[in-house]
Amino acid sequence: MAPDYGYFGTMGALALFLVALFCLDRLWVRGTAPEKPWPENEAAVGFLLFLASFLVLYVLNNHKFVFYNNYSYLADALLHGRLYVDGMPAYLESVEFGGHSYMHFAPGPAILCLPFVAVFGVYGFNIAWLSMALGAANTALAYRVLRQMGIGRDRRERIWCAALLTFGTVHCFLAALGHGWFLGHVSSWFFLFVGMVFLTVPEDKRKDVHLFLAGVFYGCAVTCRMPNLLGALFYGGYILTRYKRETWIRSLLFFCLGAAVPGGLYMLYNYARFGTIMDKGYNLTHLKDLFRSRYDEMQELPKGEQMAFLKAAEQEVGGPLQLKHVKHNLYSIFLLGPEFTREYPYVIPTLAGVSLTHLSPALYMAIRAPYRRDRLTWFLLATTVACAVPFLMNYGNGFAQFGMRYAMDFLPYVGILAAMGLTRTPLRGWKAALILLCMLLNMWGPVYWNIFYT
């Protein structure tokens, strides 16, 4: 393949842009720049972060219609009073049960798609726009969460840490491309961060309604990605470490009441599809992917016998989560690197992904979080480990992807720990450079995919 100098030019332009940001940051720190670029009002800061983030994601997007729009089909089905997606194109993933096809992804993002599909239709609404908007919102929300948690000495440090979370991780790639699989992760972060905003409101403004809403949005995050269920460790830990002892039971109760609303609807959704409150979509996908003959055999049975057959099959071959997959997924998270060749493009981020170590080394600053003096750090660490377990045991690592998309389930928590570690001492130039390196590496993902894959 002949070298495409547009590829190198794009990456060079991104590198120069980030170097310019670094130089401006150095001038502001030294007090030699004419004016800092952010206003005094915090709401205005958040709005500017949203606009700037959306612009970057728009530049990184390929501006083509996303045909991997599973959620649009589910939204259209819901608008027509159906839970099944019969007639969805064969190239989109679905599972069959009881004579109908169902989307096996958790349904949360389809709810966000509802108004747009209602107005523009399945093929009039490009889900990439929703993905970019949510990704940009995540930057502003992450900044607000960091501010309300008291992480960082000033706006500059919080902006750097928010940039690490949303542009220095695989979130950047997922939000920029917006394919169906990716939208689920970006939507999940949106709901998680909105929930965290309500959870972390200042003590003098706390009301029961804030905790109820924190629970609602946390529950919505679970309807996007099931591993978020384990994120309750962080929410509960924050209440236990940041709220007054005499309000613990009341606070936890209102949070749980809020979470029960989307949680109950999700269980009803599953019961209507599969006759059980548990989501069996991924179980069916596992059987379809790896044991197709058993899956086809199940389709020949009456609906009333299919669930019993699925349970029996899983007892024989195992479910989608098994300990034997831990070794490979640990390797994927910490060691899996790109391929190097003597031919153009020389460095290839394969569809199997690239580890966090290679793309987001700044996350290792989580080691420097104040574990000795802040009990919340231990809840963050426990939540990180707990949310990583489903990924570690899963039969796949997220293929096809750039980075490790399943890591999105635990990245919010380790990202907050990293922000604590980065701001434990003043965020000096080398830390800003490290964050910028993570940003450049993760921006490489959408550039490479746009040129070589999509």
Buried (B, 14 or more C-beta within 10 A) or exposed (E): EEEEEEBEEBBEEBBEBBEEBBEEBBEBBEEEBEEEEBEEEEEEBBEBBBEBBBEBBBBBBBEEEBBBBBBBBBBBBBBEEEBBBEEBEEEBBBBBBBEBBBBBBBBBBBBBBBEBBEEEEBEEBBBBBBBBBBBBBBBBBBBBBBBBBEBBEEBBBBBBBBBBBBBBBBBBBBBBBBBBBBBBBBBBBBBBBBBBBBBBBEEEEBEBEBBBBBBBBBBBBBBBBBBBBBBBBBBBBBBBEBBEEEBEEEBBBBBBBBBBBBBEBBBEBBEEBBBEEEBBBBBBBBBBEBBEEBBEEBEEBEEEEBBEBBBEBBEEEBBBBEEEBBEBBBEBBEEBBBEEEEEEBEEBBBEBBBBBBBBBBBBBBBEBBEBEEEEBBEBBBBBBBBBBBBBBBBBBBBEEBBBBBBBBBBBBBBBBBBBBBBBEEEBEEEBBBBBBBBBBBBBBBBBBBBBEEE
